[in-house]
Structures are given as structure tokens and as C-alpha cells.
Amino acid sequence: MSKAEILDQTQPNVTYRQVGKPLPRTDAAGKVFGKTPYAGDYEMPGMLHMRVVRADIASA
């Protein structure tokens, strides 16, 4: 049995509506003009902040 025959048996004939087609980017304008909120834009009462501190010397 060839590979093409196996694939024909395992995959039904289905017509997909979205796969492989371009979709409208509804969020693009908000991102371009800076109106889309990101996770770093939110502040809450009592919110903690952190900073990454790295060693000054390699292998320390």
C-alpha cells in the first residue's frame, strides 16, 4: 500500500473554511496607535515589582 493510499484512507474529504486563508487583523490598528493594553500596563493596589540581579563575575 502506498503512502498516498494510506493518507486517502485516514483523512476524510473535508473542506476547511479558515485553514490556509488570510484572516483580518482586527487588533492591528490598536497596536499601531498604542491603544491596546499590555500586561505591563496594568497596576493594582499592593502590586509587587521585581528586578533581575545578575552576578558581576562569571561563574559566581
C-alpha positions in Angstrom: 0.0 0.0 0.0 1.5 3.4 -1.0 1.7 6.4 1.2 -0.9 8.2 -0.8 -3.4 5.4 -0.4 -2.9 5.4 3.4 -3.4 9.2 3.6 -6.6 8.9 1.5 -8.0 6.4 4.0 -7.1 8.3 7.1 -8.2 11.8 6.1 -11.8 12.4 5.2 -12.7 14.8 2.4 -13.3 17.9 4.4 -13.3 21.5 3.1 -11.8 23.9 5.7 -13.1 27.4 5.8 -10.2 29.1 7.7 -7.0 26.9 7.4 -4.6 28.4 4.9 -6.5 31.6 4.3 -5.6 35.1 5.5 -7.7 36.4 8.4 -8.4 40.1 9.1 -6.1 41.6 11.8 -8.7 43.4 13.9 -6.2 44.2 16.6 -3.6 45.8 14.3 -4.8 49.4 14.5 -4.9 49.4 18.3 -1.3 48.0 18.5 0.0 50.5 15.9 -1.5 53.6 17.6 -0.7 52.4 21.2 -4.2 51.9 22.4 -4.0 48.1 23.1 -3.3 47.5 26.8 -0.5 45.0 27.5 0.2 43.1 30.7 2.9 45.7 31.8 0.3 48.5 31.5 -1.8 47.3 34.4 -1.3 48.4 38.0 -3.1 47.1 41.1 -3.1 48.2 44.7 -0.4 46.4 46.7 1.3 45.2 43.5 4.8 43.9 43.9 7.7 44.7 41.5 10.9 42.8 40.9 14.3 43.3 39.3 16.7 40.7 37.9 20.1 41.0 39.6 23.0 39.2 37.8 26.4 38.4 39.1 29.2 40.8 38.2 31.7 38.0 37.8 31.1 35.0 35.6 30.5 31.7 37.4 29.9 33.5 40.6 
